[in-house]
Amino acid sequence: MSVAKWVVTAKGADFNHIAEKFQIDPVIARIIRNREIVGDESIDKFLNGTPAQMYDPGLLKDVEKAVRILEDKIAHKLPIRIIGDYDIDGVCSAYILYAGLDFLGAVVDTVIPHRIHDGYGMNDRMITEAHEAGIDTILTCDNGIAAGTQINYARSLGMTVVVTDHHEVPYELQEDGSRRECPPAADAVIDPKQSDCGYPFAGICGAVVAYKLIQALLAGQTGEGTQELLQELLAFAAFATVGDVMELTDENRIIVRYGLCQIARSSNSGMQALLTVNGLQDKPLTAYHIGFVLGPCLNATGRLDTASRALQMFQTSDRAEAVTIAGELKELNDNRKNMTLQGTGQAIETIENSALREDRVLVVYLPDCHESLAGIIAGRLRERYHKPAFVLTRAEDGVKGSGRSIEAYHMYDKMSECKELYTKYGGHKMAAGVSMPEEHVDRFRAYLNEHCGLTAADFEEKICIDVPMPMSYVTPAFVKQLAVLEPFGNGNPKPVFAQKDIRLIKGRILGKNQNVGRYTVEDDGGRQFEMIYFGNLEVWHAFLAERFGQEACDGLYRGAGGQMRVHVIYYPDLDVYQGRERLQMIMQDYAATGG
């Protein structure tokens, strides 16, 4: 039986009126209302928003100041060094800035920190090297907001520093409980998370911040190729938005919707090579492909090698070189998958065989785990236990790790309460990174658990049902219309539906690894449907055996089902084979009936 709590989202509106006005199915109208899209203007933007409705870059604090600085550096041929980060957002941000500045004739190069040797963001060595190389200006992307000490050092050497970032601004708690933000003393700081920034949507990633800066720099340009460049760079902003798991709402929805089309037809040799080695060339792309196929290839090189290779792939105009690098990235990602499985298994074993299982905030120390996998493993633990999870590993200097959170726990804020334990930390509500001396690990775990403020209700996994809807309502036309809700992802999940008392008629086990179930199911009206299940078949079979007996469970696969009834959560899909369409329902969860 499902351990998740099923909750029907029931928000009111005149769904028939909305459906008629926007020429959509009333069920689609209800789903849009469930996403808190209210009012004709907001609905129209959700359904039909275009890049023309993206926000003015000039609304970002310090963007005009940064434009003046960079225009002066370009005019005087003063060298600019972009310092990025080793993940998808950092690589895409660096490429956007590099491509834009190079187009404008800047003397510009890029540096991506090495995850293990450098850690996140700038460090003193990188600044010293930049100074010795004659660099005049450091331009950060996807980092810098928490690098106050390093920026002070750079400016003491006479360098100009411009920060573009999207992470939380460091702050100090005042005696009255209020926060005093402590942004770095750079020459310009562009970060929509600053409380005095007038940008209307703070949920953009670092690459979008970089894109906005290039937009502002190109605003006065009327020369050939300007608009083409901005269209090309929108692909990278979209790639990073999905890869950095930003909410696909508001402006991000427009960026990703149009950026996905641009990725597919990108003229960038590296982007095309990445599509080719993953078998996605000339195929319709969705946010899923970025999040789970293409994006992890970029992250893998930053985890197991150097993210500079990913940036090099995007910067080269040599098709053969791009394909070679893309192949290396895919191979690294395949290796990363195997290492992640091993590390996750070790983490689960550690939790299950210790007092950690009772903790409300999981802090798992895996000394020998590759430190680059900590965040992925933390995410797997968060999914399994529905608790905030940190995975720490032994690093060159102490302990490093990453955390992934649940909705009820603001990870960055809670970490900030005991920042004296760290040598370095940063992040936001749902994810964070940290470095600390090894002897502080136990204190870190104890503090977070003693002060987490989480209750039993916070750990309860919930599945939000958009519409209780009989499968008989589903038609191929309805499934196709669901596409107006895309792109799906964080903040705009794929809609799910529920039907009670579905009868299981017969089933088959499919797949190379025998891990997929295909079933014929029947409703009370005698109508039959195909249903697919990609979840854990072992647990599903145990549920059926406990509820109906092993003989009935076995009989299902001999075509002798019929007496088993379950409630299901599903979403409808079209299986297209040799040009023929077939409706199928994808089971997301199941529960016992009341009888």
TIDOLO-368733 format. One line per field, with one value per residue (C-alpha): residue number from 1; residue in three letters; x, y, z. Coordinates in steps of 0.05 Angstrom, whole numbers. Example, Ala and Ser with C-alpha at 12.3 -4.5 7.8 and 13.67 -1.06 7.14 Angstrom:
! TIDOLO-368733
marvo = (1; 2)
nulo = (ALA; SER)
c1 = (246; 273)
c2 = (-90; -21)
c3 = (156; 143)
***
This chain:
! TIDOLO-368733
marvo = (1; 2; 3; 4; 5; 6; 7; 8; 9; 10; 11; 12; 13; 14; 15; 16; 17; 18; 19; 20; 21; 22; 23; 24; 25; 26; 27; 28; 29; 30; 31; 32; 33; 34; 35; 36; 37; 38; 39; 40; 41; 42; 43; 44; 45; 46; 47; 48; 49; 50; 51; 52; 53; 54; 55; 56; 57; 58; 59; 60; 61; 62; 63; 64; 65; 66; 67; 68; 69; 70; 71; 72; 73; 74; 75; 76; 77; 78; 79; 80; 81; 82; 83; 84; 85; 86; 87; 88; 89; 90; 91; 92; 93; 94; 95; 96; 97; 98; 99; 100; 101; 102; 103; 104; 105; 106; 107; 108; 109; 110; 111; 112; 113; 114; 115; 116; 117; 118; 119; 120; 121; 122; 123; 124; 125; 126; 127; 128; 129; 130; 131; 132; 133; 134; 135; 136; 137; 138; 139; 140; 141; 142; 143; 144; 145; 146; 147; 148; 149; 150; 151; 152; 153; 154; 155; 156; 157; 158; 159; 160; 161; 162; 163; 164; 165; 166; 167; 168; 169; 170; 171; 172; 173; 174; 175; 176; 177; 178; 179; 180; 181; 182; 183; 184; 185; 186; 187; 188; 189; 190; 191; 192; 193; 194; 195; 196; 197; 198; 199; 200; 201; 202; 203; 204; 205; 206; 207; 208; 209; 210; 211; 212; 213; 214; 215; 216; 217; 218; 219; 220; 221; 222; 223; 224; 225; 226; 227; 228; 229; 230; 231; 232; 233; 234; 235; 236; 237; 238; 239; 240; 241; 242; 243; 244; 245; 246; 247; 248; 249; 250; 251; 252; 253; 254; 255; 256; 257; 258; 259; 260; 261; 262; 263; 264; 265; 266; 267; 268; 269; 270; 271; 272; 273; 274; 275; 276; 277; 278; 279; 280; 281; 282; 283; 284; 285; 286; 287; 288; 289; 290; 291; 292; 293; 294; 295; 296; 297; 298; 299; 300; 301; 302; 303; 304; 305; 306; 307; 308; 309; 310; 311; 312; 313; 314; 315; 316; 317; 318; 319; 320; 321; 322; 323; 324; 325; 326; 327; 328; 329; 330; 331; 332; 333; 334; 335; 336; 337; 338; 339; 340; 341; 342; 343; 344; 345; 346; 347; 348; 349; 350; 351; 352; 353; 354; 355; 356; 357; 358; 359; 360; 361; 362; 363; 364; 365; 366; 367; 368; 369; 370; 371; 372; 373; 374; 375; 376; 377; 378; 379; 380; 381; 382; 383; 384; 385; 386; 387; 388; 389; 390; 391; 392; 393; 394; 395; 396; 397; 398; 399; 400; 401; 402; 403; 404; 405; 406; 407; 408; 409; 410; 411; 412; 413; 414; 415; 416; 417; 418; 419; 420; 421; 422; 423; 424; 425; 426; 427; 428; 429; 430; 431; 432; 433; 434; 435; 436; 437; 438; 439; 440; 441; 442; 443; 444; 445; 446; 447; 448; 449; 450; 451; 452; 453; 454; 455; 456; 457; 458; 459; 460; 461; 462; 463; 464; 465; 466; 467; 468; 469; 470; 471; 472; 473; 474; 475; 476; 477; 478; 479; 480; 481; 482; 483; 484; 485; 486; 487; 488; 489; 490; 491; 492; 493; 494; 495; 496; 497; 498; 499; 500; 501; 502; 503; 504; 505; 506; 507; 508; 509; 510; 511; 512; 513; 514; 515; 516; 517; 518; 519; 520; 521; 522; 523; 524; 525; 526; 527; 528; 529; 530; 531; 532; 533; 534; 535; 536; 537; 538; 539; 540; 541; 542; 543; 544; 545; 546; 547; 548; 549; 550; 551; 552; 553; 554; 555; 556; 557; 558; 559; 560; 561; 562; 563; 564; 565; 566; 567; 568; 569; 570; 571; 572; 573; 574; 575; 576; 577; 578; 579; 580; 581; 582; 583; 584; 585; 586; 587; 588; 589; 590; 591; 592; 593; 594; 595)
nulo = (MET; SER; VAL; ALA; LYS; TRP; VAL; VAL; THR; ALA; LYS; GLY; ALA; ASP; PHE; ASN; HIS; ILE; ALA; GLU; LYS; PHE; GLN; ILE; ASP; PRO; VAL; ILE; ALA; ARG; ILE; ILE; ARG; ASN; ARG; GLU; ILE; VAL; GLY; ASP; GLU; SER; ILE; ASP; LYS; PHE; LEU; ASN; GLY; THR; PRO; ALA; GLN; MET; TYR; ASP; PRO; GLY; LEU; LEU; LYS; ASP; VAL; GLU; LYS; ALA; VAL; ARG; ILE; LEU; GLU; ASP; LYS; ILE; ALA; HIS; LYS; LEU; PRO; ILE; ARG; ILE; ILE; GLY; ASP; TYR; ASP; ILE; ASP; GLY; VAL; CYS; SER; ALA; TYR; ILE; LEU; TYR; ALA; GLY; LEU; ASP; PHE; LEU; GLY; ALA; VAL; VAL; ASP; THR; VAL; ILE; PRO; HIS; ARG; ILE; HIS; ASP; GLY; TYR; GLY; MET; ASN; ASP; ARG; MET; ILE; THR; GLU; ALA; HIS; GLU; ALA; GLY; ILE; ASP; THR; ILE; LEU; THR; CYS; ASP; ASN; GLY; ILE; ALA; ALA; GLY; THR; GLN; ILE; ASN; TYR; ALA; ARG; SER; LEU; GLY; MET; THR; VAL; VAL; VAL; THR; ASP; HIS; HIS; GLU; VAL; PRO; TYR; GLU; LEU; GLN; GLU; ASP; GLY; SER; ARG; ARG; GLU; CYS; PRO; PRO; ALA; ALA; ASP; ALA; VAL; ILE; ASP; PRO; LYS; GLN; SER; ASP; CYS; GLY; TYR; PRO; PHE; ALA; GLY; ILE; CYS; GLY; ALA; VAL; VAL; ALA; TYR; LYS; LEU; ILE; GLN; ALA; LEU; LEU; ALA; GLY; GLN; THR; GLY; GLU; GLY; THR; GLN; GLU; LEU; LEU; GLN; GLU; LEU; LEU; ALA; PHE; ALA; ALA; PHE; ALA; THR; VAL; GLY; ASP; VAL; MET; GLU; LEU; THR; ASP; GLU; ASN; ARG; ILE; ILE; VAL; ARG; TYR; GLY; LEU; CYS; GLN; ILE; ALA; ARG; SER; SER; ASN; SER; GLY; MET; GLN; ALA; LEU; LEU; THR; VAL; ASN; GLY; LEU; GLN; ASP; LYS; PRO; LEU; THR; ALA; TYR; HIS; ILE; GLY; PHE; VAL; LEU; GLY; PRO; CYS; LEU; ASN; ALA; THR; GLY; ARG; LEU; ASP; THR; ALA; SER; ARG; ALA; LEU; GLN; MET; PHE; GLN; THR; SER; ASP; ARG; ALA; GLU; ALA; VAL; THR; ILE; ALA; GLY; GLU; LEU; LYS; GLU; LEU; ASN; ASP; ASN; ARG; LYS; ASN; MET; THR; LEU; GLN; GLY; THR; GLY; GLN; ALA; ILE; GLU; THR; ILE; GLU; ASN; SER; ALA; LEU; ARG; GLU; ASP; ARG; VAL; LEU; VAL; VAL; TYR; LEU; PRO; ASP; CYS; HIS; GLU; SER; LEU; ALA; GLY; ILE; ILE; ALA; GLY; ARG; LEU; ARG; GLU; ARG; TYR; HIS; LYS; PRO; ALA; PHE; VAL; LEU; THR; ARG; ALA; GLU; ASP; GLY; VAL; LYS; GLY; SER; GLY; ARG; SER; ILE; GLU; ALA; TYR; HIS; MET; TYR; ASP; LYS; MET; SER; GLU; CYS; LYS; GLU; LEU; TYR; THR; LYS; TYR; GLY; GLY; HIS; LYS; MET; ALA; ALA; GLY; VAL; SER; MET; PRO; GLU; GLU; HIS; VAL; ASP; ARG; PHE; ARG; ALA; TYR; LEU; ASN; GLU; HIS; CYS; GLY; LEU; THR; ALA; ALA; ASP; PHE; GLU; GLU; LYS; ILE; CYS; ILE; ASP; VAL; PRO; MET; PRO; MET; SER; TYR; VAL; THR; PRO; ALA; PHE; VAL; LYS; GLN; LEU; ALA; VAL; LEU; GLU; PRO; PHE; GLY; ASN; GLY; ASN; PRO; LYS; PRO; VAL; PHE; ALA; GLN; LYS; ASP; ILE; ARG; LEU; ILE; LYS; GLY; ARG; ILE; LEU; GLY; LYS; ASN; GLN; ASN; VAL; GLY; ARG; TYR; THR; VAL; GLU; ASP; ASP; GLY; GLY; ARG; GLN; PHE; GLU; MET; ILE; TYR; PHE; GLY; ASN; LEU; GLU; VAL; TRP; HIS; ALA; PHE; LEU; ALA; GLU; ARG; PHE; GLY; GLN; GLU; ALA; CYS; ASP; GLY; LEU; TYR; ARG; GLY; ALA; GLY; GLY; GLN; MET; ARG; VAL; HIS; VAL; ILE; TYR; TYR; PRO; ASP; LEU; ASP; VAL; TYR; GLN; GLY; ARG; GLU; ARG; LEU; GLN; MET; ILE; MET; GLN; ASP; TYR; ALA; ALA; THR; GLY; GLY)
c1 = (0; 25; 61; 49; -11; -57; -83; -132; -117; -185; -180; -241; -253; -301; -265; -315; -309; -232; -236; -281; -241; -174; -199; -174; -206; -238; -191; -132; -163; -167; -94; -73; -112; -78; -11; -36; -44; -102; -131; -135; -68; -31; -66; -50; 23; 25; -4; 24; 81; 137; 208; 180; 149; 215; 235; 279; 352; 356; 312; 371; 409; 478; 468; 475; 537; 566; 551; 589; 648; 651; 641; 701; 744; 725; 739; 808; 825; 835; 836; 774; 773; 708; 708; 651; 632; 638; 565; 514; 495; 568; 590; 531; 539; 612; 598; 543; 589; 647; 607; 575; 640; 678; 624; 635; 710; 732; 799; 769; 784; 751; 770; 729; 750; 768; 718; 768; 830; 795; 726; 667; 679; 740; 800; 862; 905; 860; 861; 937; 944; 897; 937; 1003; 973; 956; 881; 847; 776; 746; 675; 642; 583; 542; 587; 617; 561; 593; 666; 674; 744; 770; 739; 772; 838; 828; 811; 871; 913; 881; 833; 761; 709; 639; 596; 538; 505; 437; 453; 430; 464; 505; 475; 486; 430; 420; 401; 329; 327; 329; 379; 432; 455; 529; 542; 614; 647; 654; 650; 582; 540; 484; 442; 366; 367; 390; 333; 341; 342; 280; 278; 208; 228; 286; 281; 328; 392; 463; 462; 399; 433; 492; 444; 411; 479; 495; 426; 440; 509; 479; 419; 451; 478; 445; 498; 491; 486; 464; 394; 420; 471; 417; 374; 433; 450; 377; 390; 444; 402; 346; 394; 420; 351; 330; 398; 400; 329; 299; 223; 193; 146; 141; 199; 234; 176; 185; 260; 256; 198; 234; 303; 287; 269; 334; 375; 348; 369; 431; 489; 537; 582; 586; 511; 499; 553; 521; 455; 488; 525; 461; 419; 375; 392; 331; 284; 235; 268; 234; 259; 267; 323; 361; 351; 365; 405; 444; 454; 485; 539; 561; 558; 597; 659; 658; 651; 701; 748; 747; 687; 734; 725; 650; 664; 716; 663; 618; 673; 704; 682; 715; 659; 706; 735; 665; 642; 705; 693; 619; 636; 683; 629; 579; 629; 644; 570; 562; 619; 587; 521; 557; 595; 530; 495; 552; 555; 480; 479; 534; 497; 432; 469; 502; 435; 397; 451; 460; 424; 422; 356; 322; 350; 305; 363; 408; 482; 520; 596; 625; 700; 719; 662; 683; 666; 635; 579; 557; 501; 472; 473; 442; 386; 374; 371; 323; 278; 281; 272; 237; 284; 336; 401; 475; 529; 600; 665; 738; 771; 842; 831; 781; 711; 667; 596; 529; 458; 389; 327; 252; 201; 191; 265; 304; 373; 414; 380; 388; 461; 473; 455; 518; 566; 623; 630; 649; 708; 662; 588; 534; 469; 395; 331; 334; 408; 475; 548; 595; 668; 689; 743; 730; 724; 662; 621; 587; 573; 544; 497; 477; 462; 420; 378; 369; 347; 313; 242; 213; 150; 123; 77; 137; 164; 99; 106; 48; 24; -20; -74; -95; -161; -198; -214; -239; -193; -253; -247; -179; -174; -114; -135; -136; -66; -40; -71; -33; 28; 4; 24; 97; 153; 145; 193; 205; 147; 105; 101; 70; -4; -31; -100; -134; -186; -215; -232; -195; -198; -134; -150; -82; -9; 59; 130; 170; 239; 309; 315; 243; 228; 167; 95; 41; -31; -101; -147; -222; -269; -339; -369; -331; -284; -213; -148; -74; -34; 43; 83; 156; 162; 188; 155; 179; 142; 81; 78; 86; 28; -16; 3; -11; -77; -104; -59; 0; -43; -83; -19; 10; -56; -53; 5; -31; -90; -132; -139; -204; -216; -164; -185; -139; -140; -89; -56; -37; -22; -43; 5; 5; 47; 66; 92; 100; 55; -1; -23; -46; -71; -37; -41; 25; 13; 47; 22; -29; -68; -115; -189; -233; -266)
c2 = (0; 70; 105; 173; 214; 228; 299; 324; 395; 429; 502; 537; 574; 576; 521; 519; 594; 589; 530; 566; 631; 597; 539; 485; 426; 443; 392; 431; 495; 462; 440; 511; 537; 484; 516; 582; 614; 662; 716; 722; 758; 705; 647; 677; 686; 614; 586; 635; 673; 695; 721; 791; 783; 768; 821; 880; 867; 939; 920; 881; 921; 943; 917; 986; 997; 931; 950; 1016; 980; 926; 974; 1014; 951; 928; 996; 999; 925; 911; 835; 805; 737; 700; 655; 604; 541; 467; 449; 457; 528; 549; 522; 551; 618; 621; 604; 658; 712; 689; 686; 753; 789; 756; 779; 850; 846; 839; 810; 754; 684; 635; 595; 540; 519; 446; 416; 379; 423; 490; 479; 524; 594; 638; 628; 669; 627; 640; 715; 715; 678; 727; 786; 755; 742; 816; 808; 875; 852; 790; 774; 719; 676; 629; 648; 709; 732; 697; 712; 777; 761; 740; 801; 847; 814; 823; 896; 907; 884; 937; 892; 908; 856; 847; 794; 758; 706; 679; 648; 673; 737; 726; 761; 775; 768; 831; 834; 847; 785; 823; 807; 853; 832; 829; 829; 832; 899; 888; 943; 916; 860; 831; 781; 782; 754; 821; 851; 919; 890; 911; 850; 820; 747; 725; 651; 654; 614; 640; 630; 673; 728; 723; 724; 787; 822; 804; 827; 894; 899; 885; 931; 987; 940; 939; 901; 836; 774; 808; 777; 711; 710; 724; 669; 621; 641; 630; 556; 557; 597; 545; 487; 515; 532; 459; 432; 475; 453; 522; 528; 527; 585; 657; 679; 612; 578; 623; 615; 539; 533; 574; 552; 479; 494; 532; 475; 428; 473; 503; 521; 509; 449; 426; 427; 388; 338; 328; 313; 266; 222; 215; 196; 258; 294; 312; 290; 333; 355; 362; 386; 313; 305; 364; 342; 268; 256; 316; 356; 299; 293; 364; 353; 288; 321; 371; 315; 264; 306; 380; 421; 460; 403; 418; 491; 474; 432; 492; 540; 499; 508; 442; 391; 331; 359; 373; 301; 273; 314; 298; 224; 232; 267; 213; 159; 197; 202; 126; 116; 167; 128; 64; 102; 135; 68; 43; 106; 108; 35; 49; 110; 71; 15; 65; 96; 31; 2; 62; 114; 159; 126; 164; 232; 284; 313; 261; 274; 215; 215; 171; 184; 145; 167; 211; 280; 301; 250; 276; 320; 265; 215; 266; 275; 200; 197; 256; 218; 153; 180; 246; 281; 335; 298; 316; 271; 288; 260; 266; 320; 347; 396; 369; 347; 371; 355; 373; 375; 368; 390; 381; 436; 448; 459; 520; 489; 551; 589; 531; 522; 596; 587; 547; 577; 578; 503; 513; 537; 551; 543; 568; 550; 563; 534; 466; 453; 473; 457; 458; 449; 438; 406; 332; 340; 385; 332; 305; 376; 394; 333; 346; 420; 410; 357; 394; 459; 434; 451; 396; 358; 291; 324; 355; 286; 260; 249; 276; 263; 319; 294; 346; 315; 252; 230; 165; 135; 134; 211; 204; 209; 217; 290; 302; 272; 316; 378; 364; 388; 460; 453; 436; 445; 401; 402; 435; 483; 455; 380; 333; 329; 266; 237; 186; 132; 87; 13; -5; -81; -116; -165; -191; -172; -183; -168; -131; -100; -125; -128; -152; -89; -62; -85; -78; -91; -93; -59; -49; 3; -8; 5; -53; -9; -35; 4; -11; 9; 11; 11; 30; 29; -24; -88; -127; -79; -79; -155; -157; -108; -151; -216; -186; -158; -213; -273; -300; -345; -285; -246; -304; -313; -241; -260; -321; -279; -302; -236; -199; -205; -153; -80; -21; 54; 84; 150; 155; 200; 185; 176; 158; 99; 110; 50; 46; 107; 77; 111; 72; 101; 77; 98; 105; 84; 131; 102; 54; 41; -11; -2; 5; -63)
c3 = (0; -16; 41; 9; 28; -31; -33; -85; -107; -107; -125; -150; -215; -273; -311; -368; -379; -380; -426; -475; -473; -486; -528; -480; -445; -377; -344; -372; -344; -276; -278; -295; -235; -192; -213; -183; -252; -241; -286; -361; -368; -328; -363; -431; -411; -386; -450; -501; -469; -516; -507; -516; -447; -413; -362; -378; -358; -334; -274; -245; -193; -218; -289; -319; -276; -301; -373; -366; -334; -388; -445; -420; -413; -483; -513; -481; -496; -422; -408; -375; -342; -331; -269; -271; -235; -249; -256; -313; -292; -283; -351; -388; -353; -371; -443; -448; -421; -463; -528; -515; -497; -554; -602; -577; -589; -516; -495; -454; -427; -380; -319; -288; -217; -206; -159; -117; -120; -119; -90; -106; -131; -130; -86; -72; -118; -177; -163; -157; -223; -257; -231; -253; -322; -329; -321; -310; -293; -261; -281; -241; -260; -217; -159; -125; -79; -20; -40; -2; 23; -45; -79; -28; -45; -120; -112; -67; -126; -169; -207; -223; -202; -229; -197; -231; -187; -165; -98; -30; -5; 58; 119; 192; 244; 284; 357; 339; 296; 230; 175; 149; 80; 69; -7; -29; -42; -117; -169; -190; -160; -202; -163; -162; -91; -64; -25; -58; -128; -168; -214; -210; -211; -166; -186; -246; -250; -259; -334; -341; -300; -348; -407; -381; -375; -447; -468; -435; -468; -536; -527; -568; -621; -689; -726; -763; -719; -655; -652; -677; -620; -568; -596; -593; -522; -501; -513; -460; -411; -419; -412; -346; -320; -325; -304; -242; -224; -224; -219; -289; -274; -295; -339; -332; -368; -429; -428; -427; -476; -529; -509; -520; -593; -600; -570; -623; -680; -647; -692; -635; -652; -580; -569; -633; -614; -546; -579; -628; -579; -538; -598; -594; -658; -700; -643; -604; -539; -471; -404; -385; -437; -408; -336; -343; -407; -432; -369; -329; -382; -367; -292; -297; -326; -269; -219; -245; -288; -303; -326; -371; -421; -425; -436; -488; -524; -530; -549; -606; -677; -697; -705; -697; -633; -605; -619; -586; -523; -522; -526; -467; -427; -440; -419; -355; -340; -349; -299; -252; -253; -229; -175; -152; -144; -101; -58; -49; -26; 24; 51; 60; 95; 142; 159; 168; 215; 260; 302; 240; 221; 277; 258; 228; 188; 158; 160; 130; 130; 75; 79; 17; -29; -87; -62; -128; -118; -50; -77; -120; -64; -16; -66; -69; 8; 9; -40; -1; 70; 54; 101; 91; 76; 76; 50; 73; 45; 63; 21; 12; 69; 119; 100; 42; 26; -3; 22; -9; 27; 32; 23; 98; 113; 90; 86; 77; 134; 182; 163; 175; 248; 261; 209; 259; 245; 172; 133; 74; 58; 11; -23; -19; 9; -25; -34; -3; -1; 58; 80; 152; 195; 206; 281; 270; 235; 298; 323; 256; 257; 330; 319; 256; 290; 355; 320; 257; 279; 237; 257; 236; 185; 150; 133; 105; 30; -9; -79; -104; -151; -202; -221; -199; -269; -300; -352; -399; -404; -437; -513; -559; -570; -494; -487; -543; -511; -446; -485; -475; -402; -419; -403; -341; -283; -216; -203; -259; -249; -300; -281; -249; -244; -201; -209; -155; -160; -223; -235; -255; -312; -337; -337; -369; -347; -399; -409; -416; -340; -330; -291; -327; -318; -371; -350; -378; -328; -327; -297; -269; -338; -368; -408; -413; -415; -421; -359; -352; -287; -285; -210; -162; -184; -123; -76; -122; -122; -46; -40; -85; -50; 19; -3; -48; -37; -75; -119; -144; -157; -198; -234; -259; -304; -330; -352; -294; -258; -248; -173; -154; -148; -131; -131; -178; -193; -266; -324; -395; -453; -526; -547; -620; -659; -734; -741; -699; -635; -574; -509; -446; -373; -334; -262; -214; -147; -120; -57; -29; -37; 24; 14)
***
